[in-house]
């Protein structure tokens, strides 16, 4: 990366992966050269990491370097345009979704994280003693759906104005595998609906199952032209808009 930037004057995109335990000097040099840097957090907390590795120190090797990257790339700093990302492994340590979501919220709110990624643990890749190896063979679809649900929560945080306290979990501390987290929230807050499509704010409309940022933007634009009288005024009624119908009033 140093040769590309300084010798060959490369101005394009470089994403560098930071290894847990890297020195502060190495981290700072990576930030100085890259367009984006990432150090994978892997698990929500030291207790979970200890189930997977006896060689990594969660605080010293992972959290502290992530905090350093956050300081180096904070607003107003020399490297504020450099983005920081990270990734969780889902299911390897037998962790709850609620723990991952708690850490994800903290990464966004306190550590200047630009994006959080998830990777479902694939059985057969690790020591047979870890939780991810002890699942039933038929659970592979479930772990992939867990990954998908966590990505949906990530979008709710980044694009829809949701907070950690808005996310609904089952008694086991996990997200529903049968309903997306926004729909689960709506089902648990009937007092919030129906929402008046002609008066509601952008953030209120984004709480409606079936409405995404593009559709909400269209609603706000069409309201300027005249009153909406039905869901058909919003757009072609497919599966998503049909779902939104029951949560809206006109």
Steps between C-alpha positions, in 0.01 A plus 500: 500500500787734579661429161167552320433832672844657515701349218232441237270785616193275497192706593242222490325293766703289744337299781747365757422227753657555842617188686398473869793601718658730240711777651367854527762610247389237249136597549575869447701431186218284362254784561735748332515288182152352466158611382349257752632281780342213689584292804247222551349501849384138442293457821290716734734510796799329660296213642393392152848543352651281772282214375666526160859610566745492791754708309307826450435761766160652420572839656867539424515337155161602359313772691794732564617502133139565389485793743831630362366483145189684617710782649719523192198522268272716715338813356746782464799270510763464228355168387129570541426377145633153578218255575509230767309170475491177701340156498337254739506123458143387571440179693854381566501576873134427574435871556157664504389741228425751776870509595607558140242778459615666825860506380395610150312795648804599705730477199278741307420738784836527674775379266433670168440168321387543139371149438461170687504171311398148602616154399301190595726236652528197273505172688803282440761776503599504866576295809216263584481641855364843397130578495483550126608138444236359734194615306276254321579446133158637404577837663706635208198683356431653843852640537480659156165653593654632824765671290228647278299628799809669645561674168138620513560643849814668367291670230242607760781669696667666202205587272178491703575684825455198728691463829608194698196540729269461196622151413276216622647164604343172605535353850834352400640839401487432127331664201200334338588269213151530352444879496730790423591723797306804378181296462560345844532850647176607331313197632617586851394867470139504374450835673728659240272415208335583270726782384348779291682492167419865436631636829765266640867594509765318300622308806145401594435368150825302512351308795230355272566140390527490123621858463867562424693825451421518126125455550491745791679759287237446229218550754651827620538624141147405397352663810629832367295449183175409671334289764558124493169316513606133490799269484468503121605867505834391644588259221434163345369275777727198522575282799684771694242776452221254573664438838517875565128548426384371840730744685398817314202731494417764239 
